[in-house]
Amino acid sequence: MTPLSTSPLWALFLREWRVARRIGGSGAMGVVFFLTFVTLVPFAIGADPNLLARIGPAILWIAALMASLLSFDRLFQADAEDGSLDLLHLGSSPLELVVLVKCLAHWAASGLPLILAAPFLGLMLQQEPIALGGVVATLLAGTPALTLIGGIGAAATVTVRRGGLLMALLVLPLTIPILIFGVSAAQAASGGSVPFLSPFLILCAMTLAAFALCPFAIAAALRYLGE
């Protein structure tokens, strides 16, 4: 068995994570957008503490989804421009595993900072500690699925110049089920009418399904566009 330190997939993960942090700035940009979105909502709907506490989990989830969309178009764009994508096609590792590693590195660089920032931004929305814990748990379970679904849109539009808008139109309908069950579980954690475990387990199941299916869809799109 190949040691982890010499594994090509581990090396790819480190490379993608470092590149995303160095040139993309996706994590910081996403957190800034997250902060801006959460800050502007009270100005739009009013500063009623009870209202903010009730809709806070939904606001945090929508903000996380919108912030994630900012960086999906860069998932394969740079590789297509500099020829790295052709090398990934010809590598010894299956393309499905390669795109899965790239999506995980992208999530670690851009999705994980949103999860870490969520408890602090939730305080601005009058969220109780147990509600903040529910939001963090649901984001941790659901944002990997958002990244994998975003990878499908990024692969389908990799050859389209400035395809960010098209990518968003492709990705948003597919993320609605994740958003629904993520918000339902987060609201249930703060005392909603639905038990927390039911929507949370469905959310986890959807994320596992995304891990099983999305890499094949992404790889198929990249192979088709590479022909």
Solvent accessible surface area in square Angstrom, and as a share of the most:
residue,aa,sasa,rsa
1,M,238,1.06
2,T,79,0.46
3,P,83,0.52
4,L,120,0.60
5,S,94,0.61
6,T,90,0.53
7,S,19,0.12
8,P,78,0.49
9,L,43,0.21
10,W,91,0.32
11,A,55,0.43
12,L,22,0.11
13,F,46,0.19
14,L,46,0.23
15,R,97,0.35
16,E,24,0.11
17,W,79,0.28
18,R,125,0.46
19,V,41,0.24
20,A,20,0.15
21,R,150,0.55
22,R,168,0.61
23,I,125,0.63
24,G,23,0.22
25,G,32,0.30
26,S,7,0.05
27,G,11,0.11
28,A,72,0.55
29,M,79,0.35
30,G,3,0.03
31,V,44,0.25
32,V,93,0.53
33,F,67,0.28
34,F,0,0.00
35,L,80,0.40
36,T,64,0.37
37,F,58,0.24
38,V,0,0.00
39,T,50,0.29
40,L,103,0.51
41,V,22,0.13
42,P,27,0.17
43,F,167,0.70
44,A,88,0.68
45,I,71,0.36
46,G,32,0.30
47,A,79,0.61
48,D,69,0.36
49,P,75,0.47
50,N,110,0.57
51,L,48,0.24
52,L,6,0.03
53,A,38,0.29
54,R,150,0.55
55,I,49,0.25
56,G,0,0.00
57,P,1,0.01
58,A,22,0.17
59,I,14,0.07
60,L,0,0.00
61,W,0,0.00
62,I,66,0.33
63,A,0,0.00
64,A,0,0.00
65,L,7,0.03
66,M,55,0.24
67,A,4,0.03
68,S,14,0.09
69,L,23,0.12
70,L,65,0.32
71,S,3,0.02
72,F,1,0.00
73,D,50,0.26
74,R,98,0.36
75,L,13,0.06
76,F,1,0.01
77,Q,51,0.23
78,A,51,0.40
79,D,7,0.04
80,A,40,0.31
81,E,131,0.59
82,D,94,0.49
83,G,29,0.27
84,S,23,0.15
85,L,18,0.09
86,D,89,0.46
87,L,125,0.62
88,L,31,0.16
89,H,60,0.27
90,L,147,0.73
91,G,42,0.40
92,S,114,0.74
93,S,24,0.15
94,P,74,0.46
95,L,8,0.04
96,E,34,0.15
97,L,78,0.39
98,V,6,0.04
99,V,1,0.01
100,L,36,0.18
101,V,18,0.10
102,K,2,0.01
103,C,1,0.01
104,L,59,0.30
105,A,0,0.00
106,H,15,0.07
107,W,42,0.15
108,A,21,0.16
109,A,7,0.05
110,S,9,0.06
111,G,5,0.05
112,L,59,0.30
113,P,35,0.22
114,L,3,0.01
115,I,6,0.03
116,L,116,0.58
117,A,17,0.13
118,A,0,0.00
119,P,38,0.24
120,F,146,0.61
121,L,14,0.07
122,G,0,0.00
123,L,108,0.54
124,M,77,0.34
125,L,0,0.00
126,Q,84,0.38
127,Q,10,0.05
128,E,112,0.50
129,P,107,0.67
130,I,123,0.62
131,A,3,0.02
132,L,18,0.09
133,G,41,0.39
134,G,5,0.05
135,V,1,0.00
136,V,40,0.23
137,A,34,0.27
138,T,0,0.00
139,L,0,0.00
140,L,91,0.45
141,A,17,0.13
142,G,0,0.00
143,T,3,0.02
144,P,15,0.09
145,A,0,0.00
146,L,1,0.01
147,T,8,0.05
148,L,3,0.01
149,I,17,0.09
150,G,0,0.00
151,G,0,0.00
152,I,43,0.22
153,G,2,0.02
154,A,4,0.03
155,A,0,0.00
156,A,42,0.33
157,T,6,0.04
158,V,6,0.04
159,T,92,0.53
160,V,58,0.34
161,R,208,0.76
162,R,230,0.84
163,G,10,0.10
164,G,25,0.24
165,L,136,0.68
166,L,78,0.39
167,M,3,0.01
168,A,19,0.15
169,L,111,0.55
170,L,79,0.39
171,V,1,0.00
172,L,58,0.29
173,P,78,0.49
174,L,92,0.46
175,T,0,0.00
176,I,92,0.47
177,P,52,0.33
178,I,4,0.02
179,L,34,0.17
180,I,96,0.49
181,F,60,0.25
182,G,0,0.00
183,V,22,0.13
184,S,39,0.25
185,A,0,0.00
186,A,0,0.00
187,Q,65,0.29
188,A,12,0.10
189,A,17,0.13
190,S,54,0.35
191,G,68,0.65
192,G,41,0.39
193,S,118,0.76
194,V,76,0.44
195,P,92,0.58
196,F,64,0.27
197,L,109,0.54
198,S,57,0.37
199,P,7,0.04
200,F,39,0.16
201,L,99,0.49
202,I,75,0.38
203,L,0,0.00
204,C,36,0.22
205,A,56,0.43
206,M,48,0.21
207,T,11,0.07
208,L,123,0.61
209,A,47,0.36
210,A,8,0.06
211,F,62,0.26
212,A,57,0.44
213,L,124,0.62
214,C,10,0.06
215,P,6,0.04
216,F,128,0.53
217,A,42,0.32
218,I,0,0.00
219,A,0,0.00
220,A,55,0.43
221,A,22,0.17
222,L,2,0.01
223,R,102,0.37
224,Y,162,0.61
225,L,58,0.29
226,G,58,0.56
227,E,174,0.78
